[in-house]
């Protein structure tokens, strides 16, 4: 039997764009590998925001692939680490404000002031943990508020709020305020 017509047919099918399942999509595979590698490296460095974004892009690129279970599991883990890092940052700022008040008899107006006065080792709002963290002091420095909002569009991560009471409050999928439930009161 002559194999030439079979080989010719396969070559024509591949070159015409048919039968592409016989040729792996190298660019697509390389992009998925790059995104996964970026996600792993970012997570190891504590850059949870970058890791989360890379994993979200990977899941979008990969569609309903059976291999997505690993990426989804890692995304859940990264989001939990991100949420914990945000909560820790809010608590750290509260502690720094408490120490600042003890020594200065007022609250700091900004996170930068806490860093400048050595109450915080670094500005937690500059870390790439997947949250935007802001602190606002009142004009007469007798009050302050802290908010931590997820940078991604997910509703799977909590937002946090705290103020001079040091009570940390949370919200899921809506604006967090001083009226939101405190941590420990999980509705």
C-alpha positions, 0 to 999 in steps of 0.5 A: 500500500502506498503511504504517499496519498495519506501523508499528502492528505494530512499535510494538506489538512494541517496547512489548510487549518483543518486538523489542527488538533494534530499540531499543538498550539505552541504559543498558547501553551507557552503563554499558559506556562509563562502565566503559571510561572509568573503566578508561582514566582509572585506568590513566593515573593508575597506579591499576591496581587500579581499572582492573582492577576496571572492566575485569573488570566490563565483561567480565562486563556485556558477556558474549561480545560481539565487542567484548570483545577490546579490553577483554581486551587492555587487561586483560592490559596493566593486569595486567602493569603491576600485576605490575611495579608490585608487584615494583618496590614490593617491590624499593624496600622492600628497598633502603630497608631496606638503607639503613636498616640501614646508617645505623641498624644495624637494620631498620625495623619498618614501612613507616611508619618507612621513610617517616618516616626518609626512606628511602622517598618514600611508602608503596607499600602505599597505592598502588592498584596492584592489590596488598596490600603488607605488611611486618613487622619482627621484634621485635628488628629483625634481620629483616623480610618483605614480601609482595605479594598481588593484590587481584583474584581472578585467578590470572593475577597473581603474589604476591611475597615477600622478606626481609632477603636481598633475594631476591624470590620468587614464586608463582602461584595459591598462598601465597608464602613464603620457600620459593617460587622466586626471580625468575628461576627460572621453573618 
